[in-house]
Structure formats: C-alpha cells, structure tokens
C-alpha cells in the first residue's frame, strides 16, 4: 500500500497557491464527546517520516508523530461541541470543526486539501475534497494524526471525570462496555442526545 505523499500539495503550489493546508476530522461515529478537526501546513523541507492515516498507526506511533508534526509544522486544532452536534447534526458539526481549524492557523492558507467528499462552506480560500485523503496526502495524514491524538487525550481526561464508560480506551465509540455502562450508569452531559442509541435510552427513562 502506498503512503501519503506531497503530490497534491506540490500541484497546488505549482498553480500558485501557497501555503497549502491539509484538513481532517475525527469523531463522527462516537456516542460521546466532541468532533475534532485539525489543519496542518507542513514544511516541505521538514516533513516528518512515517506519516500515514492515523487509523492505521499504533497509539505509540501516533504520539511520536504528534510531537514531530507539532515541532515542524503549523497546526490548528478545533472542535464542535456535543451541543453543536445535537443542534446541527454530525455532518454539519464536522464541517464546522474543519472550518474552525482552518481559520485558526496563524497564516491564512492559499489552498486547502479536505479529507472526504464534501467541502465546508466559507473557507476563505480555494479548496479540494479528496476521498480517503488521509492515505493520499501527507498534509491530510498529518491533520488526521493531530486531530485523533488531541481527541483521544480529551476523552481520556473525560474518562477520569466520568469513569465506567471506558472512554480512555474506546474514545466514546459504542463498544459493548460503553453500551453496558449507559444502561447502568445513565447518560452524561457529554453524550450526543441526537444519536439514536442515546435518544432511545433517554426515551426509555422518560
């Protein structure tokens, strides 16, 4: 399997667009916690080796790359809250988090590479949606790592505040442990009430 490379970024730069930012989000599927996005502008002369789709890396490899990316690149991480997910729906909240991450960069990007098949509105620069971009673009792969490590650490912190749901391991996804804890411990303020399993539990309680 090929590794993500700098082809998309180079093409955009050759077309006169600079700097180029990669954007990705994590956390669409979980029952709990925010959806988190990152935007990364890599230094073409100092790209950390071993970049890959964050889902295909071990936690240790992600943690190492997180530090390398943070030290060598321009990074912005942003989220959309549980309340925003419930109000807007998860797709629109994901696009909002991406837009916030891009807007949070110190330099305004000249071009954005967005993971997926849909572009957020109001990005302020030309952009390109790349399906499975975290496995094709080095910048998007870097963004996927920054978003996932940040969100996993947040869910670990929330797990200490709300023990029993296993968030330190499942990051809020609907694992067997998480579902069992919902039935015994109930719904927390960090659960997405618009998601059907959570809605059903609340409805049964009423």
Buried (B, 14 or more C-beta within 10 A) or exposed (E): EEBBBBEBBEEBBEEEBBBBBBBBBBBEEBBBBBBBBBBBBBEBEEBBEEBBBBEBBEEEBBBBBBEBBBEBBBBBBBBBBBEBBBEBEBEBBBBBBBBBBBBBBEEEBBBBBBBBEEBBEEBEBEBBBBEEBBBBBBBBBBBBBBBBBBBBBBBEEBBEEBEBBBBBBBBBBBBEBBEEBBEEEEBBEBBBBBBEBBBEBEEEEE
